[in-house]
Amino acid sequence: MDIEHVAFNVAAPPAVAEWYTKHLGMRVVRSIPLPPHTHFLSDQSGRVVLEFYHRPEASVPDYHALDPLVLHLAFTTSDLAGTRARLLAAGAAGAGEVTVTPAGDELAFLRDPWGLPIQLVRRARPLGG
């Protein structure tokens, strides 16, 4: 079996979708303009899909309070420092400094403007096959 998507209940799905498409290179593959304002976004590979929606009957998590080690969305980049600076200028907040693992991977945590933790990753050696 394959994972189809990962879903997040957020307060403002259209704004979240706009920010992710504009600043993280994602694209809307399906949206519903009426409540719950669902937006399915695909990454550039087309293999990973995120769903952002607002369901008031379920509480929106306090993403600002979540430690990025508990939950985060990780995005690869070939220019970690440049991408980090660009996202900070676009409204993201820093959630730690750039670190380098013993394997040579560069990592940095940020939060999108709604508090959802994002990790930027530049792998010394790509994951998977």
PLY file of the C-alpha trace (Angstrom):
ply
format ascii 1.0
element vertex 129
property float x
property float y
property float z
element edge 128
property int vertex1
property int vertex2
end_header
0.00 0.00 0.00
1.03 3.60 -0.60
0.28 6.66 1.49
-2.16 8.89 -0.40
-1.89 12.06 1.68
-1.28 13.52 5.13
-3.96 15.89 6.48
-3.81 18.93 8.76
-6.71 20.80 10.35
-5.77 24.49 10.13
-7.62 27.75 10.80
-7.17 29.23 7.29
-6.75 26.55 4.59
-6.85 28.94 1.59
-4.11 31.14 3.08
-2.01 28.12 4.04
-2.37 26.68 0.54
-1.40 29.99 -1.03
1.73 30.28 1.16
2.84 26.69 0.49
2.40 27.06 -3.26
4.10 30.45 -3.41
7.03 29.72 -1.09
7.54 25.94 -1.07
6.84 25.15 -4.71
3.79 23.00 -4.04
0.81 22.99 -6.37
-2.91 22.65 -5.72
-4.19 19.37 -7.16
-7.72 19.69 -5.78
-9.61 22.26 -3.75
-13.10 22.78 -2.40
-14.09 26.45 -2.16
-16.86 25.77 0.40
-16.37 24.64 4.01
-14.23 22.81 5.03
-12.16 24.68 2.37
-10.09 21.60 1.62
-6.89 22.07 -0.38
-4.81 19.13 -1.56
-1.25 20.19 -2.40
1.33 18.12 -4.20
5.07 18.50 -3.94
7.16 18.94 -7.09
7.63 15.19 -7.47
3.87 14.61 -7.50
4.33 11.74 -5.04
3.60 13.54 -1.78
0.24 15.19 -1.11
-0.74 17.32 1.89
-4.34 18.15 2.74
-5.20 21.38 4.54
-8.78 21.89 5.70
-10.74 23.48 8.54
-13.14 21.31 10.53
-14.49 23.38 13.46
-15.92 20.29 15.17
-12.32 19.16 15.72
-9.93 21.53 17.42
-7.11 23.03 15.39
-3.91 21.92 17.12
-1.77 24.61 18.71
1.02 24.11 16.18
3.06 26.90 17.80
3.23 24.84 21.00
4.33 21.62 19.27
8.00 20.83 19.55
9.30 20.34 15.99
10.70 16.99 17.16
7.10 15.82 17.77
5.77 16.79 14.32
7.23 18.52 11.29
7.03 18.59 7.50
10.46 18.07 5.96
11.39 19.63 2.62
14.61 18.97 0.74
16.66 21.84 -0.62
20.04 22.16 -2.29
20.56 25.60 -0.68
19.54 25.29 2.95
20.81 28.69 4.11
19.28 30.52 1.14
15.94 28.70 1.43
15.84 29.37 5.17
16.48 33.10 4.63
13.86 33.29 1.87
11.19 31.58 4.03
11.98 33.79 7.02
11.48 36.83 4.78
8.15 35.33 3.63
6.75 35.10 7.17
8.13 31.86 8.55
9.66 31.93 12.02
12.94 30.35 12.99
12.76 27.38 15.36
16.46 26.76 15.88
19.72 27.17 14.06
21.14 25.19 11.14
22.72 21.97 12.38
24.90 19.37 10.69
24.60 15.70 11.63
27.57 13.32 11.89
26.47 11.93 8.49
26.87 15.41 6.96
23.16 16.24 6.62
22.24 19.92 7.08
18.97 20.51 8.97
17.00 23.56 10.06
13.60 23.94 11.74
11.18 26.76 10.94
7.49 27.36 11.54
5.12 28.42 8.80
3.09 31.59 9.54
0.45 29.42 11.31
3.00 27.67 13.53
3.23 24.32 11.76
6.84 23.09 12.08
8.81 22.76 8.85
12.23 21.18 8.53
14.61 22.05 5.72
16.97 19.24 4.79
20.05 19.02 2.61
21.14 15.38 2.72
24.73 14.37 2.20
23.25 11.17 0.73
19.55 11.03 -0.30
17.15 8.81 1.63
15.63 5.80 -0.05
16.63 3.94 -3.15
0 1
1 2
2 3
3 4
4 5
5 6
6 7
7 8
8 9
9 10
10 11
11 12
12 13
13 14
14 15
15 16
16 17
17 18
18 19
19 20
20 21
21 22
22 23
23 24
24 25
25 26
26 27
27 28
28 29
29 30
30 31
31 32
32 33
33 34
34 35
35 36
36 37
37 38
38 39
39 40
40 41
41 42
42 43
43 44
44 45
45 46
46 47
47 48
48 49
49 50
50 51
51 52
52 53
53 54
54 55
55 56
56 57
57 58
58 59
59 60
60 61
61 62
62 63
63 64
64 65
65 66
66 67
67 68
68 69
69 70
70 71
71 72
72 73
73 74
74 75
75 76
76 77
77 78
78 79
79 80
80 81
81 82
82 83
83 84
84 85
85 86
86 87
87 88
88 89
89 90
90 91
91 92
92 93
93 94
94 95
95 96
96 97
97 98
98 99
99 100
100 101
101 102
102 103
103 104
104 105
105 106
106 107
107 108
108 109
109 110
110 111
111 112
112 113
113 114
114 115
115 116
116 117
117 118
118 119
119 120
120 121
121 122
122 123
123 124
124 125
125 126
126 127
127 128
